[in-house]
Amino acid sequence: MKVTGLLPISLIDYPGILAAVIFTQGCNFRCPFCHNPELIPFNNDELIPEKEIFSFLNKRVGKLDGVSITGGEPLLQKDLSGFIKQIQHLGFKVKLDTNGSNPELLRDLVEEGNLDFIAMDIKTSRENYSRAIGVDFDISKITQSIEIVKQFKKYEFRITSVPGLVDEDDITRIREWLAPAKTIVLQQFINKKTFADEYQELKPYPQSKLKEFKLILDSKIDNVKIRGF
């Protein structure tokens, strides 16, 4: 496992759970608005050894309830399944953050019972996806992952509300793409640090705009939340 970051405790990364957060190195997308651009390259000279991760987790048994695995894109890690099983063996619940680009591995993890919560990022509408992720990609894989997630016990779809990449039309199209779905979270775009420098000059939407997006989604989505204000 290429682990490059460890947040000892978080109250917000795993809904309702006191959790540590593990950051994996490497992503196959190049989203210009990405707020963790240092996690995109696959090579990093400052990886954290697995034994150090598990030494930490062993000391947190009974003090933390879960572990959130994020990235980068965790599903690019070939030994992810075994890594998660070791975490579960310690008694922690496991949440996975994913961009949905690897439905095959996602399905395997679900069928093996390796996950307790899935958070999948929806970058924008299908029509504009390549522009939002910065690469050409087979959108059918995203759709496959959506269907896997919708059948899971606990999940949320997350939309980062990036001006110029997500507007009212995109939100309407996303609603039709995802419905019926239990939970969608509208996230505020953060421009302090981005993969593309010009996005640091992009002004985020006001809260009122995200409330408009929420109204669009409310008609067909069970639970729509706004996060980041």
C-alpha positions as a LaTeX table, in Angstrom:
\begin{tabular}{lrrr}
\hline
Residue & $x$ (\AA) & $y$ (\AA) & $z$ (\AA) \\
\hline
Met1 & 0.00 & 0.00 & 0.00 \\
Lys2 & 1.21 & 3.46 & $-0.90$ \\
Val3 & 0.11 & 5.46 & 2.14 \\
Thr4 & 1.33 & 9.02 & 2.29 \\
Gly5 & $-0.77$ & 10.57 & 5.04 \\
Leu6 & $-2.46$ & 9.72 & 8.33 \\
Leu7 & $-4.90$ & 11.96 & 10.19 \\
Pro8 & $-5.09$ & 10.59 & 13.74 \\
Ile9 & $-8.68$ & 11.64 & 14.41 \\
Ser10 & $-11.58$ & 13.17 & 12.50 \\
Leu11 & $-15.17$ & 13.99 & 13.41 \\
Ile12 & $-16.27$ & 14.77 & 9.85 \\
Asp13 & $-14.71$ & 12.29 & 7.41 \\
Tyr14 & $-16.83$ & 9.30 & 8.45 \\
Pro15 & $-20.45$ & 10.36 & 9.14 \\
Gly16 & $-21.39$ & 9.58 & 12.73 \\
Ile17 & $-18.10$ & 7.81 & 13.44 \\
Leu18 & $-14.95$ & 8.91 & 15.27 \\
Ala19 & $-12.30$ & 7.87 & 12.76 \\
Ala20 & $-8.71$ & 8.06 & 11.63 \\
Val21 & $-8.11$ & 9.01 & 8.00 \\
Ile22 & $-5.60$ & 7.24 & 5.76 \\
Phe23 & $-4.47$ & 8.94 & 2.53 \\
Thr24 & $-3.27$ & 6.79 & $-0.38$ \\
Gln25 & $-0.89$ & 8.01 & $-3.07$ \\
Gly26 & $-1.85$ & 8.17 & $-6.75$ \\
Cys27 & $-4.90$ & 9.10 & $-8.79$ \\
Asn28 & $-5.92$ & 8.39 & $-12.39$ \\
Phe29 & $-7.91$ & 11.62 & $-12.71$ \\
Arg30 & $-6.58$ & 15.14 & $-13.08$ \\
Cys31 & $-9.46$ & 17.20 & $-11.71$ \\
Pro32 & $-8.36$ & 20.84 & $-12.00$ \\
Phe33 & $-10.14$ & 21.71 & $-8.74$ \\
Cys34 & $-8.54$ & 18.89 & $-6.70$ \\
His35 & $-7.61$ & 20.19 & $-3.23$ \\
Asn36 & $-5.08$ & 17.39 & $-2.62$ \\
Pro37 & $-2.90$ & 17.73 & $-5.76$ \\
Glu38 & 0.13 & 16.31 & $-3.97$ \\
Leu39 & $-1.67$ & 12.94 & $-3.86$ \\
Ile40 & $-2.13$ & 12.69 & $-7.64$ \\
Pro41 & 1.36 & 11.40 & $-8.68$ \\
Phe42 & 1.92 & 7.71 & $-8.13$ \\
Asn43 & 5.43 & 8.20 & $-6.79$ \\
Asn44 & 6.20 & 9.74 & $-3.44$ \\
Asp45 & 9.42 & 9.44 & $-1.47$ \\
Glu46 & 7.67 & 10.03 & 1.86 \\
Leu47 & 5.42 & 6.97 & 2.14 \\
Ile48 & 4.37 & 5.73 & 5.56 \\
Pro49 & 5.30 & 2.06 & 6.22 \\
Glu50 & 2.33 & $-0.23$ & 6.83 \\
Lys51 & 3.77 & $-1.41$ & 10.13 \\
Glu52 & 3.70 & 2.21 & 11.32 \\
Ile53 & 0.05 & 2.51 & 10.31 \\
Phe54 & $-0.93$ & $-0.63$ & 12.18 \\
Ser55 & 1.18 & 0.28 & 15.19 \\
Phe56 & $-0.87$ & 3.47 & 15.41 \\
Leu57 & $-4.20$ & 1.67 & 14.90 \\
Asn58 & $-3.38$ & $-0.95$ & 17.54 \\
Lys59 & $-2.96$ & 1.84 & 20.06 \\
Arg60 & $-6.34$ & 3.32 & 19.06 \\
Val61 & $-8.41$ & 0.17 & 19.55 \\
Gly62 & $-11.29$ & 1.12 & 21.83 \\
Lys63 & $-10.62$ & 4.82 & 21.29 \\
Leu64 & $-11.59$ & 5.15 & 17.63 \\
Asp65 & $-14.57$ & 3.52 & 15.92 \\
Gly66 & $-13.52$ & 3.57 & 12.30 \\
Val67 & $-11.01$ & 4.29 & 9.56 \\
Ser68 & $-11.66$ & 6.32 & 6.43 \\
Ile69 & $-9.49$ & 5.44 & 3.43 \\
Thr70 & $-9.17$ & 8.22 & 0.88 \\
Gly71 & $-6.72$ & 9.51 & $-1.69$ \\
Gly72 & $-5.72$ & 9.95 & $-4.32$ \\
Glu73 & $-7.81$ & 7.02 & $-5.50$ \\
Pro74 & $-7.62$ & 4.05 & $-3.09$ \\
Leu75 & $-8.98$ & 1.56 & $-5.64$ \\
Leu76 & $-5.71$ & 1.88 & $-7.57$ \\
Gln77 & $-3.92$ & 0.12 & $-4.69$ \\
Lys78 & $-3.49$ & $-3.54$ & $-5.65$ \\
Asp79 & $-3.28$ & $-4.78$ & $-2.06$ \\
Leu80 & $-6.22$ & $-2.71$ & $-0.79$ \\
Ser81 & $-8.38$ & $-5.72$ & 0.08 \\
Gly82 & $-5.80$ & $-7.28$ & 2.37 \\
Phe83 & $-5.05$ & $-3.92$ & 3.95 \\
Ile84 & $-8.72$ & $-3.37$ & 4.77 \\
Lys85 & $-9.09$ & $-6.87$ & 6.21 \\
Gln86 & $-6.27$ & $-6.16$ & 8.64 \\
Ile87 & $-8.03$ & $-2.96$ & 9.73 \\
Gln88 & $-11.32$ & $-4.79$ & 10.19 \\
His89 & $-9.56$ & $-7.51$ & 12.18 \\
Leu90 & $-8.75$ & $-4.84$ & 14.77 \\
Gly91 & $-12.47$ & $-4.09$ & 15.09 \\
Phe92 & $-12.67$ & $-0.85$ & 13.11 \\
Lys93 & $-15.41$ & 0.03 & 10.65 \\
Val94 & $-14.04$ & 1.00 & 7.23 \\
Lys95 & $-15.21$ & 3.81 & 4.96 \\
Leu96 & $-13.91$ & 4.06 & 1.40 \\
Asp97 & $-13.73$ & 7.26 & $-0.66$ \\
Thr98 & $-13.62$ & 6.62 & $-4.41$ \\
Asn99 & $-13.97$ & 8.33 & $-7.78$ \\
Gly100 & $-15.77$ & 5.26 & $-9.11$ \\
Ser101 & $-13.27$ & 4.48 & $-11.83$ \\
Asn102 & $-12.76$ & 0.83 & $-10.87$ \\
Pro103 & $-16.17$ & $-0.87$ & $-10.53$ \\
Glu104 & $-14.64$ & $-4.33$ & $-10.73$ \\
Leu105 & $-12.55$ & $-3.93$ & $-7.59$ \\
Leu106 & $-15.33$ & $-1.99$ & $-5.87$ \\
Arg107 & $-17.71$ & $-4.89$ & $-6.47$ \\
Asp108 & $-15.13$ & $-7.36$ & $-5.13$ \\
Leu109 & $-14.69$ & $-5.35$ & $-1.92$ \\
Val110 & $-18.45$ & $-5.17$ & $-1.42$ \\
Glu111 & $-18.97$ & $-8.87$ & $-2.05$ \\
Glu112 & $-16.10$ & $-9.76$ & 0.30 \\
Gly113 & $-17.71$ & $-7.70$ & 3.07 \\
Asn114 & $-14.70$ & $-5.42$ & 3.32 \\
Leu115 & $-16.59$ & $-2.12$ & 3.57 \\
Asp116 & $-19.01$ & $-0.45$ & 5.97 \\
Phe117 & $-19.54$ & 2.88 & 4.16 \\
Ile118 & $-18.84$ & 4.12 & 0.62 \\
Ala119 & $-18.50$ & 7.76 & $-0.44$ \\
Met120 & $-18.35$ & 8.22 & $-4.21$ \\
Asp121 & $-17.53$ & 11.50 & $-5.90$ \\
Ile122 & $-19.69$ & 12.56 & $-8.83$ \\
Lys123 & $-17.66$ & 15.21 & $-10.64$ \\
Thr124 & $-20.42$ & 16.61 & $-12.87$ \\
Ser125 & $-22.96$ & 15.45 & $-15.47$ \\
Arg126 & $-22.03$ & 12.64 & $-17.87$ \\
Glu127 & $-21.88$ & 15.11 & $-20.76$ \\
Asn128 & $-19.14$ & 17.19 & $-19.09$ \\
Tyr129 & $-17.25$ & 14.49 & $-17.19$ \\
Ser130 & $-14.02$ & 14.47 & $-19.18$ \\
Arg131 & $-13.65$ & 18.21 & $-18.76$ \\
Ala132 & $-14.13$ & 17.90 & $-14.99$ \\
Ile133 & $-11.65$ & 15.04 & $-14.52$ \\
Gly134 & $-9.03$ & 16.32 & $-16.95$ \\
Val135 & $-8.70$ & 13.04 & $-18.87$ \\
Asp136 & $-10.69$ & 10.97 & $-21.35$ \\
Phe137 & $-12.44$ & 8.15 & $-19.53$ \\
Asp138 & $-15.02$ & 5.43 & $-20.14$ \\
Ile139 & $-18.07$ & 6.93 & $-18.44$ \\
Ser140 & $-19.79$ & 3.55 & $-18.36$ \\
Lys141 & $-17.42$ & 2.55 & $-15.55$ \\
Ile142 & $-18.69$ & 5.47 & $-13.47$ \\
Thr143 & $-22.27$ & 4.35 & $-14.13$ \\
Gln144 & $-21.39$ & 0.78 & $-13.09$ \\
Ser145 & $-19.92$ & 2.06 & $-9.82$ \\
Ile146 & $-23.00$ & 4.18 & $-9.19$ \\
Glu147 & $-25.22$ & 1.12 & $-9.43$ \\
Ile148 & $-22.96$ & $-0.85$ & $-7.07$ \\
Val149 & $-22.99$ & 1.96 & $-4.52$ \\
Lys150 & $-26.77$ & 2.39 & $-4.70$ \\
Gln151 & $-27.22$ & $-1.23$ & $-3.65$ \\
Phe152 & $-24.90$ & $-0.84$ & $-0.65$ \\
Lys153 & $-26.11$ & $-0.49$ & 2.93 \\
Lys154 & $-24.52$ & 2.87 & 3.79 \\
Tyr155 & $-23.31$ & 5.38 & 1.23 \\
Glu156 & $-23.29$ & 8.93 & $-0.03$ \\
Phe157 & $-22.65$ & 10.50 & $-3.41$ \\
Arg158 & $-20.67$ & 13.75 & $-3.21$ \\
Ile159 & $-20.77$ & 16.63 & $-5.67$ \\
Thr160 & $-18.19$ & 19.40 & $-5.34$ \\
Ser161 & $-19.95$ & 22.52 & $-6.58$ \\
Val162 & $-17.28$ & 24.01 & $-8.84$ \\
Pro163 & $-18.34$ & 27.11 & $-10.82$ \\
Gly164 & $-17.90$ & 26.46 & $-14.54$ \\
Leu165 & $-18.03$ & 22.69 & $-14.07$ \\
Val166 & $-21.27$ & 22.25 & $-12.14$ \\
Asp167 & $-24.31$ & 24.42 & $-12.88$ \\
Glu168 & $-28.10$ & 24.02 & $-12.72$ \\
Asp169 & $-28.23$ & 21.96 & $-15.91$ \\
Asp170 & $-25.49$ & 19.66 & $-14.64$ \\
Ile171 & $-27.30$ & 19.21 & $-11.32$ \\
Thr172 & $-30.52$ & 18.30 & $-13.14$ \\
Arg173 & $-28.68$ & 15.76 & $-15.28$ \\
Ile174 & $-26.91$ & 14.32 & $-12.23$ \\
Arg175 & $-30.29$ & 13.96 & $-10.51$ \\
Glu176 & $-31.61$ & 11.89 & $-13.42$ \\
Trp177 & $-28.40$ & 9.87 & $-13.52$ \\
Leu178 & $-28.43$ & 8.96 & $-9.82$ \\
Ala179 & $-32.13$ & 8.72 & $-8.99$ \\
Pro180 & $-33.35$ & 6.95 & $-7.02$ \\
Ala181 & $-30.57$ & 7.43 & $-4.48$ \\
Lys182 & $-30.56$ & 7.76 & $-0.71$ \\
Thr183 & $-28.00$ & 10.48 & $-0.02$ \\
Ile184 & $-26.25$ & 13.18 & $-2.01$ \\
Val185 & $-23.90$ & 15.69 & $-0.39$ \\
Leu186 & $-23.28$ & 19.03 & $-2.08$ \\
Gln187 & $-19.78$ & 20.15 & $-1.13$ \\
Gln188 & $-18.42$ & 23.65 & $-1.29$ \\
Phe189 & $-15.51$ & 24.17 & $-3.67$ \\
Ile190 & $-12.33$ & 25.23 & $-1.84$ \\
Asn191 & $-9.90$ & 27.35 & $-3.86$ \\
Lys192 & $-7.00$ & 27.61 & $-1.40$ \\
Lys193 & $-5.03$ & 24.81 & $-3.06$ \\
Thr194 & $-5.88$ & 23.27 & $-6.45$ \\
Phe195 & $-4.27$ & 21.08 & $-9.11$ \\
Ala196 & $-4.73$ & 23.78 & $-11.77$ \\
Asp197 & $-3.39$ & 27.12 & $-10.54$ \\
Glu198 & $-6.11$ & 29.13 & $-12.26$ \\
Tyr199 & $-8.76$ & 27.51 & $-10.07$ \\
Gln200 & $-7.24$ & 29.25 & $-7.05$ \\
Glu201 & $-8.59$ & 32.46 & $-8.58$ \\
Leu202 & $-12.09$ & 30.99 & $-9.01$ \\
Lys203 & $-14.63$ & 32.34 & $-6.55$ \\
Pro204 & $-16.77$ & 29.63 & $-4.92$ \\
Tyr205 & $-20.54$ & 29.70 & $-5.21$ \\
Pro206 & $-22.41$ & 31.46 & $-2.39$ \\
Gln207 & $-24.43$ & 29.25 & $-0.07$ \\
Ser208 & $-27.61$ & 30.44 & $-1.77$ \\
Lys209 & $-26.55$ & 28.77 & $-5.02$ \\
Leu210 & $-25.96$ & 25.44 & $-3.30$ \\
Lys211 & $-29.43$ & 25.76 & $-1.77$ \\
Glu212 & $-30.80$ & 26.15 & $-5.31$ \\
Phe213 & $-28.94$ & 22.99 & $-6.33$ \\
Lys214 & $-30.42$ & 21.22 & $-3.31$ \\
Leu215 & $-33.95$ & 22.14 & $-4.37$ \\
Ile216 & $-33.32$ & 20.61 & $-7.80$ \\
Leu217 & $-32.07$ & 17.38 & $-6.25$ \\
Asp218 & $-34.74$ & 17.21 & $-3.54$ \\
Ser219 & $-37.46$ & 16.23 & $-5.99$ \\
Lys220 & $-35.97$ & 12.77 & $-6.64$ \\
Ile221 & $-33.30$ & 12.18 & $-3.97$ \\
Asp222 & $-34.24$ & 11.04 & $-0.46$ \\
Asn223 & $-31.64$ & 12.99 & 1.49 \\
Val224 & $-29.67$ & 15.99 & 0.17 \\
Lys225 & $-27.12$ & 17.71 & 2.40 \\
Ile226 & $-24.93$ & 20.78 & 2.01 \\
Arg227 & $-21.41$ & 20.52 & 3.44 \\
Gly228 & $-18.67$ & 23.09 & 3.68 \\
Phe229 & $-20.26$ & 26.20 & 5.19 \\
\hline
\end{tabular}
